[in-house]
Amino acid sequence: MSFAVFADGTANLPGSLLDGITVLPCEYTIDGKPDTYLGDLDHFNARDYYDKLRSGHIVKTSLLNTDLFLTQFTPLLKQGLDIIYVSMSSGISGTYNAAVAAAHELMETFSSRFIHIVDSLGCGFGSGMLAIRASELNRKGTEAREAAALLDAEVPHTCQYFTVDDLNFLKRTGRVSGITAKIATVLNIKPILYGNSTGHIVSCGKTRGRRRAIEALVEKYKEKRLDDPNPTVYISHGDCLEDAETLSDLIKTVTPDASVNIYQHEPFSGAHVGPGMLGLFFRGRER
């Protein structure tokens, strides 16, 4: 092992995919009461969490601060390890900038060490897929600087498209206006969203009805996917397993030999997209 790999709780990784990855905790509050997501999806009670959101409980999230990175990175630097941290998008959180600030401070003390912060320009498996890749490169013995360059080159090919069932959750965090959310609810409009080249969540389409939204995600997969007969695809959902399975079945009609992995969507960014969020993540030609 030539370097340590870090991700954070938004990477949406279950325990089976955490080999070689240290996950940083994400802090949030539910109705003002503090809670912590430690980053192992296997220990997340998604049904209870999303039921709380459905019932009107208010979840507020906060960025990972510089002190957390200093605390987590320093012991490993002292051991002589380099560090790669795959961050959630700089376009949706100040976490990336906090990590960069910590890295600059630490490299003044550990001048012989290498610290790289990968801006995933995504969230959920949009960063999780890159963290998995970082761990694979580490196990192969790839030197940290080479691994960092390879990961940065992968970012534009990490595709992430999703739809939400209720725009009011995005309204609460300022992602859409109240008028837009109200009109969409009345007309049963479902947006198709994605993480763009600057890491911001933007719309790339809209449909009427849930089924058409799911089919629109499949169309994005057809359009953007690489010519790979055995792709690995990830689906995350905000407690809507039946819809996730429908999406999986449709993906299989496009690439029958795809490895499609379905997981609940983690709570940190889940607070912003709400119950009914359905996301599709895969390697593609471009975003």
C-alpha positions in Angstrom: 0.0 0.0 0.0 1.6 3.2 -1.2 -1.1 5.6 -0.1 -4.2 5.9 2.1 -7.6 6.3 0.4 -10.3 8.4 2.0 -13.9 9.1 1.0 -16.8 10.5 3.0 -20.3 9.2 3.9 -21.8 10.6 0.7 -19.9 8.0 -1.3 -22.9 5.6 -0.6 -20.7 2.5 -0.1 -21.8 -0.6 1.7 -19.3 -2.6 3.9 -18.6 -5.0 1.1 -17.1 -2.2 -1.0 -15.1 -0.5 1.7 -12.0 -2.6 1.5 -9.0 -0.2 1.6 -11.2 2.9 2.0 -11.4 5.0 5.1 -14.8 6.8 5.3 -15.1 10.1 7.0 -18.3 10.7 9.1 -21.0 13.1 8.0 -22.7 15.2 10.6 -26.4 16.3 10.4 -29.3 17.1 12.6 -32.9 15.8 12.7 -35.2 18.4 14.1 -32.2 20.0 15.7 -30.9 16.8 17.3 -27.4 15.9 16.2 -26.7 12.6 14.4 -23.7 11.1 12.6 -23.5 8.9 9.5 -20.3 6.9 9.8 -20.4 5.9 6.2 -21.2 2.2 6.1 -24.5 1.8 4.3 -25.1 -1.6 5.9 -25.7 0.2 9.2 -28.2 2.7 7.8 -31.9 2.2 8.6 -33.2 3.8 5.4 -36.8 2.9 5.9 -36.9 4.7 9.2 -34.9 7.7 7.9 -37.0 8.3 4.8 -40.2 7.8 6.7 -39.1 10.6 8.9 -38.6 12.8 5.9 -42.0 11.8 4.6 -43.5 12.8 7.9 -42.1 16.3 7.8 -39.0 15.9 10.1 -36.4 18.5 9.1 -32.8 17.3 8.4 -30.0 19.8 8.1 -26.5 18.9 6.9 -23.1 20.6 7.4 -19.9 20.4 5.5 -16.9 18.4 6.7 -14.6 20.9 8.2 -10.8 21.4 7.9 -10.1 20.2 11.5 -11.6 16.8 10.6 -9.2 16.4 7.7 -6.3 17.5 9.8 -7.2 15.0 12.5 -7.7 12.1 10.1 -4.8 12.7 7.8 -2.0 13.6 10.3 -1.5 10.1 11.8 -1.1 8.5 8.4 1.3 11.1 7.1 3.4 10.4 10.2 3.5 6.8 9.2 4.9 7.8 5.9 1.8 7.3 3.7 0.6 9.6 1.0 -3.1 10.4 0.9 -5.8 10.6 -1.7 -9.3 11.8 -0.7 -12.2 11.5 -3.1 -14.5 14.4 -2.2 -18.1 15.1 -2.8 -18.6 17.7 -5.5 -17.2 21.2 -5.0 -20.4 22.4 -6.8 -22.7 21.3 -4.0 -20.6 21.6 -0.8 -17.7 23.5 0.8 -16.2 20.2 1.9 -13.8 20.0 -1.1 -12.4 23.5 -0.3 -12.0 22.5 3.4 -10.1 19.4 2.4 -7.8 21.4 0.0 -7.1 23.9 2.8 -6.1 21.1 5.2 -3.9 19.5 2.5 -2.0 22.8 2.0 -1.5 23.2 5.7 -0.3 19.6 6.2 2.1 19.6 3.2 3.9 22.5 4.8 4.7 20.2 7.8 5.0 16.9 5.8 6.8 18.3 2.8 8.0 14.9 1.5 4.5 13.5 1.4 1.8 13.8 -1.3 -1.8 14.7 -0.6 -4.3 14.9 -3.4 -8.0 15.9 -3.2 -10.1 14.5 -6.0 -13.1 16.7 -6.8 -15.5 14.0 -7.9 -17.9 16.7 -9.2 -20.5 14.3 -8.0 -22.1 12.6 -5.0 -23.4 9.2 -4.0 -21.8 6.6 -6.3 -20.6 9.6 -8.3 -17.8 9.8 -5.8 -18.1 6.2 -4.5 -17.1 4.7 -7.9 -13.9 6.8 -7.9 -13.1 5.8 -4.3 -13.5 2.1 -5.3 -11.1 2.8 -8.2 -8.6 4.5 -6.0 -8.6 1.4 -3.7 -8.1 -0.9 -6.7 -5.1 1.2 -7.9 -3.6 1.2 -4.4 -3.8 -2.6 -4.2 -2.1 -2.9 -7.6 0.8 -0.8 -6.2 0.2 2.3 -8.3 2.2 5.2 -7.0 0.1 8.0 -5.5 0.8 10.7 -8.0 0.0 8.4 -10.9 -3.2 7.2 -9.2 -4.2 10.8 -8.6 -3.8 11.6 -12.3 -5.8 8.5 -13.3 -8.6 9.4 -10.9 -8.8 13.0 -12.1 -9.0 11.7 -15.7 -11.9 9.4 -14.7 -14.1 12.2 -13.3 -15.5 13.3 -16.7 -16.5 9.7 -17.4 -18.3 9.1 -14.1 -21.9 9.6 -15.2 -24.7 10.2 -12.6 -28.3 10.8 -13.5 -31.2 10.9 -11.1 -34.9 11.8 -10.7 -36.8 12.8 -7.5 -40.3 12.1 -6.5 -40.9 15.4 -4.6 -39.2 18.6 -5.6 -40.0 20.2 -2.2 -36.9 18.7 -0.8 -34.7 20.4 -3.4 -36.7 23.5 -2.7 -35.8 23.5 1.0 -32.1 23.6 0.2 -32.4 26.2 -2.5 -31.9 23.9 -5.5 -35.2 24.9 -7.1 -37.7 27.7 -6.5 -40.9 27.3 -4.6 -43.0 28.2 -7.6 -41.2 25.5 -9.7 -41.7 22.9 -7.0 -45.4 23.8 -6.7 -46.1 23.6 -10.5 -44.2 20.4 -10.8 -46.2 18.8 -8.0 -49.5 19.8 -9.5 -48.6 18.7 -13.0 -46.8 15.5 -11.9 -43.6 16.6 -13.6 -40.5 14.6 -12.7 -37.2 16.2 -13.5 -34.1 14.4 -14.8 -31.1 15.8 -13.1 -27.3 15.2 -13.3 -24.0 16.4 -12.0 -22.6 18.6 -14.8 -19.0 19.4 -15.7 -18.7 21.9 -12.9 -20.2 19.6 -10.3 -23.5 21.5 -10.0 -26.9 19.7 -10.0 -28.8 20.8 -13.1 -31.8 19.6 -15.1 -31.3 17.8 -18.4 -35.0 17.0 -19.0 -38.4 16.5 -17.5 -41.2 14.0 -17.9 -44.7 13.5 -16.7 -45.1 10.6 -14.4 -42.7 8.3 -12.6 -42.5 5.5 -15.3 -41.5 8.0 -17.9 -38.8 9.4 -15.6 -37.3 5.9 -15.1 -37.4 5.4 -18.9 -35.6 8.7 -19.3 -32.8 7.5 -17.1 -32.4 4.5 -19.3 -32.2 6.7 -22.4 -29.4 8.6 -20.8 -27.6 5.3 -20.1 -28.1 4.3 -23.8 -26.7 7.7 -24.9 -23.7 7.9 -22.6 -22.6 4.4 -21.9 -19.3 3.0 -23.1 -19.2 0.1 -25.5 -18.7 -2.5 -22.8 -20.6 -5.7 -22.8 -20.1 -6.2 -19.1 -20.4 -2.8 -17.5 -20.8 -2.2 -13.7 -23.8 -0.1 -12.9 -25.0 1.3 -9.6 -28.5 2.3 -8.7 -29.3 4.1 -5.4 -32.8 4.9 -4.2 -34.5 6.8 -1.4 -36.6 3.9 -0.1 -38.2 3.0 -3.4 -36.9 -0.5 -4.1 -39.6 -1.4 -6.6 -38.7 1.5 -8.9 -35.0 0.7 -8.5 -35.7 -2.9 -9.6 -37.7 -1.6 -12.6 -34.7 0.6 -13.6 -32.4 -2.4 -13.2 -34.6 -4.6 -15.4 -34.6 -1.9 -18.1 -30.8 -1.5 -17.9 -30.5 -5.2 -18.5 -32.5 -4.9 -21.7 -29.8 -2.6 -23.0 -26.8 -4.6 -21.7 -27.9 -8.0 -20.5 -24.5 -8.9 -19.0 -24.3 -5.7 -16.9 -23.5 -6.1 -13.2 -26.3 -3.9 -11.7 -26.0 -3.1 -8.0 -28.9 -1.7 -6.1 -28.5 0.1 -2.7 -30.4 2.5 -0.6 -29.3 6.2 -0.9 -27.3 7.5 2.1 -28.8 10.0 4.5 -26.5 13.0 4.1 -27.3 14.0 0.5 -30.6 12.0 0.9 -31.9 14.9 3.0 -31.7 17.1 -0.1 -33.2 14.8 -2.7 -35.8 13.1 -0.4 -37.7 9.8 -0.4 -38.3 8.5 -3.9 -34.9 9.7 -5.2 -33.7 7.3 -7.9 -30.1 7.5 -9.2 -28.2 5.8 -11.9 -24.4 5.7 -11.9 -22.0 4.3 -14.6 -18.9 4.9 -16.6 -19.6 6.7 -19.8 -18.1 8.6 -22.7 -18.9 11.9 -21.1 -21.3 13.4 -18.6 
